[in-house]
């Protein structure tokens, strides 16, 4: 199951120890040095890993995140931990509480969002609660009943505020909202972002932690990232103003597929746990609408999906994980889906002969944009391997799910729990002791 390194039992113990070490009380830091706060989609994956250890602690993780939900329904991409410094841009740069009418009254947050994977975490919490006694099941079900309106409100905000043209695709106004910050998917869209001369000065914190510049976005890229934050600040983070003022606007096919999947998962939960029929019906409608939006982007022959640059009014075709968005949400004709699976398994991705492990790299090794050490431009991200393995199991493809799980555990057997890995050598890169990597391992090990 794993390479010479830690046994599965040792690996599970180390992963559990890591999550305890990164526990700040009511939230888990994404990584103790580079990411010392709570990130939205990290928190969902962390809850997945906490659930087999403690359903109650997993519930607390999502409770903390949902307590920072904006009044309009948005779940922000960062919830800042009180008294914790060392990350940029921090609360003073975002200034959401001062500028945004919808910002929460409680914790400081960022002003953007991240992929909506949270329904998967809720399902895993409920799954694990069934294996325990009545008290634990009651905790999970009380959480669901109490937070159901917030989860539906989150999905409603995405369906309405982030699909202004009703295309069935989620519009993002910052590459950070995709979770794949510097992916080649956004190269052309970022070319349209021209930082103004009045961009406030700043000092990066990430390069002090990860000193190798080949692993991180460049300073020029960061200027663009911070200029987009500045544009949002000047628009007071208003949903409707952002649609017209932002110089970066893309319809993200991968986030859209995650959203369609999450709506389906949450609707299924709602049916099983007798939530309001009107909510369940709406969730099913969103799932169908956004699934159709994803399928509208696909190549007829291969099934590969594309993003759409709203500002340039052009499709964005890249050899990245985004191609496989339809595998997450389903809906392709059977023959086309098989073609896309062959692409996933083949030499352009998991079957590339030089890969250390048969896992999906973030960008195809045969792409001109491939850089094996740089963030989302080539490295293998364990959390993405976990996501695809979970989806494949969810869709009934048990053998495919098992293969990704076994390869993922072989990669993780070094015990570093790295943010991402060099695809050819298997070298751990980025931030070490990454919470969502440990969480993925814990779920894989059951």
Secondary structure, DSSP 8 states (H G I E B T S, - for coil): ---SSS-HHHHHHHHHHHHHHTB-SSSB-SBTTTB-SEEHHHHHHHHHHHHTT-HHHHHHHHHHHHTT--TTS---SEE--TT----SS-HHHH-HHHH-TTS-SSS-B-S------HHHHHHHHHHHHTTS-HHHHHHHHHHHHHHHHHHHHHHHHHHHHT-TT-SSSEEESSGGGGS-TT-GGGHHHHHT----TT------SHHHHS--GGGS--HHHHHHHHHHHHHHHHTTT-HHHHHHH-S--EEEHHHHHHHHHHHHHHHHHHHHTT--HHHHHHHHHHHHHHHHHHHTTS-TTT----EEETTTTEEE--SBGGGGHHHHH--S-HHHHHHHHHHHHSTTTTT-TT-SSS--BSB-TTSTT--TTSGGGS-B-HHHHHHHHHHHHHTT-HHHHHHHHHHHHHHHTTS---SEE-TTT--EESSSS-HHHHHHHHHHH-
